[in-house]
């Protein structure tokens, strides 16, 4: 009987990753995603990135600063049935009028497809205003941020430190903090506000560890050796923004999207 029970437990344990992978593939390839967003998969590798972070469909996951919802379109259906997704960003209830308007626009995106986004929770996250009311302390299994660290870097790093503390506080012990960010080559000088959009990998690791996280793993899944990180207008010269419009557009198209660090931290 013990052998039968042990075999059953082993079979259940071994089957979970395959089921989770199938669900994640379905979310990545699902019709709920914008066709324009799906075109970016070749550079952003959502399936490989989320698998690297160790996501499971029964997790409570926080997405910091979801922007237009590129990753939200994947995370929401993946977590809908067994987990929970909290998008931490602008909310319609913000005291800042411009932030409230942005929150209302994002809410409209969610409301437009309740079958996919109906269970997504919105949490207030305004680092510039000192607002971090997006999740109960110790309630999240995973906190994710994609290409946002440069937005939080200021002289003295107080804003970024506050963001990292909020992520640490939101996570359960053993929880994962996953970071994807534009990577500045170590030989290049980092300016105080990351005005180019690029950040040193060692800098992100240092501040995350100072906040209490432990670096668990790195991945080059989002690396791009073609990106020299010295473009006129910074990272926004590259696709999909093409900030310089038609100037050297073919060159930037050939480079593709930015070289990115992909870091997995754990809260002890």
N, C-alpha and C positions, 0 to 999 in steps of 0.2 A: 504494500500500500504506500509506504514512504517513497519507494522508487517511482511509482506511478504519479504521486503528488509532485515529486521533484521534477519529473519529466514534463508535467503539465505546466508548472511554473516556468520552466526553462522555455517551453514552446511559446507561452504567452509573452515572455520577455523578449524573445527573439523576433516575434511577429510585429511588435509595436513599431520599431523603426520603419519597416516596410509600409505599414499602414499610414504612418505619418508622412513618409516620403510621397506616397500616392496622393494624399490629400494636399500636400504642398504643391506638387506638380499640377494638380487640378486647379489650384488657386492661381498659380503662375500663368497657366494657359487658358484661364476662364474668360468667358465673354463679358464679364463685368469690367474687365480692364479696358482702358482707352487704347485704341490702336496706336496712337502716337506714343503712349507710354511703353507699350510692348516693343516698339522699335528700339528702345534704349536697353533692352535686355542684353544685347550683345556686349554692352559696356558695363552694365550694372550687375549682371549675374545674380538675380534675386534668389533663385533656387539654391545655388551653391553658397551664397552669402548667409542665408537664413539657416541652411543646414550646418554650416560651420559654427554659427552661434549656438546651435543645439536646440532650436525651437521645437516645441511639441504642441499639438492642437489642444491640449488641456491646460495650457499655461495662461496666467494673467500677464499680458504684455503691454508695456507702455511705449508708445512711439512719440519721442520728443520732436516738436516742431515739424509736423507732417507736411508742411508746404502745401502743394496742390493735391496731395494724397497719392503720390506715386506708389509708395509702399503700402499705404492704407488699402488700396484696391486689392492687394494680395493678402494682407494680414487679416482683414475683416472677415472674408469668407472662410479662411483657414481656421480661425479661432471661434467662429460663430456658434457652433453647436456645443463644444465642450470647454472652451476657454473664455477669455475676455480680452477685448482690446480697448485700451484707453488712449485716445489721441490727446496729447498734451500740447496745447498751443493757444491760439486766440479763441475766445468764447464770446457769444453775444452779450454776456452779462458784464463784460469788462467795463471798468470805469473810464478807460481811455477810448474816446469815440472812434479813432481809427482802428484800434484793436477790435472793438466790438463789431465794426463793419466787416473786418476780415473773418471774425468768428461766425458771423451770420452767413457769409458766403460759403464757408466750409460746412456749416450746418445744412445749408441748402443742398450741397452735394450729397451729404449723407441722407437727407430726407427724400431725395429724388429716387433712391433705390433702396427702400426699406427691406427688401428681401435679402440684400447683401449687407447693408450698413445699419440695419435697424437696431442692432444690439451694441453698436459702438458707443462708448461713453466719451464725452468731451470733458477734459480737465483744464483748469486755468494754469497756463504756463507763460509768464511774461518776464523773462530774465531782466530786461531793461527797466522794468517797474518793480522788481523785487517780489513778483507773484509766483509762487510755486505750489499752488493748491490743486494738484492734478491726481494724486493717489494717496491712499492711506499709508502711513509708515509701515514698512515691513509687509506690504500686501502683494507686491509684484514678484513674479518669477524672472522677468526679463525686462530690461529697459534698453531701447534701441534708439540710435540717432544716426542719420545719414546725411553727410555733407553739411553739417551745421556748426562744427566746433569753431571755425573761423568767425562766424557771426557772434560768438560769445567772447572772443578774445578782445580784451581791452588793456590799456596800460595798467600794469599792476595785477592783472588777471583776476580781479575780484569777481567779475561777473561769471567767468568760467568756473571758478572755484565754487561759487554758489550753485551753479547748475550741477556740478559733480556731486556736491553734498546732497542736493535734492534727490539725485538718482540713487545715491548710496542709501539714503534714508528710506526711499520707496521700496527698495528690494528686500526680500527675505534673505536670511543667511544662506549662502550657496547660490544666490541669484546671479544672473549674468547681465553685465553691461556691455552691449555691443556697439562698436564705433566704426563708422566708415567716414573717412575724411580725405580731402585733397592733400597730397603729400609733397612737402617742400624738401628737395634734396638736402642732405645734412651739410653739404659744403656751402649752401647758399644762406645768406643772412636773413634771419627772421625779424620782421619789423614788429613794432609793439602792438599793432592792431590787426595783423594779418590782412592788410589791405589788398593783397594779391589774391586772397582766397586760399592760399596754401599755408600749411602748418607743418612744422617738424614733427616727425613721428615720436622722437625721443621726448619732446616737450609734452605731448599728449600723455604718454606713458608716465612721465614724472608727475604731472599734476593729478592723474587718476590714482596713482599709488599714494600720493600725499593725502588724497581724500579717503584712503583706506582700502581701495581695491587692490587685488593681486592680478597681475597679467597672467592669463591662462594660456593664451596662444595668439600667434599672428598668422595671417594668411595673405598670399599675394593674388588671391582670386580676382581682385579688382586693380591689380597693378597694370600700368601701361608704360613700358620703357620708351615709347616714342615721345612722351610728354617731358619736355625740358623745364617746364614751370617758370619760364622767363618771357611770357608773352605780353605784348602791349595790351594793357587793360586787364591783365591777370587771367585767372582761370576762366573768366567769362568770355574770353576770346574764342574758346573752344566750343564745340557743339555740346548741348543743344542750343546755347544762348547766341553764339556768334556775335558777341558784343561789338566787334569792329565792322559788322555788316559785311560788305563785299570785299573789304581789304584783306588780302591773303586768305580768303575763304577756303580755297582749294587746299592750301597748306594745312589749315586747321582741321578741315574735314578728314584729311589723310592721317592726322594725329589721332583723331577721335576724342573721346571724353578723357578727363584728367587721370593721371596716375593717383591711385588711392591706397591708403593704409586701411587694413581691415583688422581690427583688434578686438579680442575677446577678454574681458575682465570678469573677475568673480568677487563677490562680497564674501569674505571669510565667515 
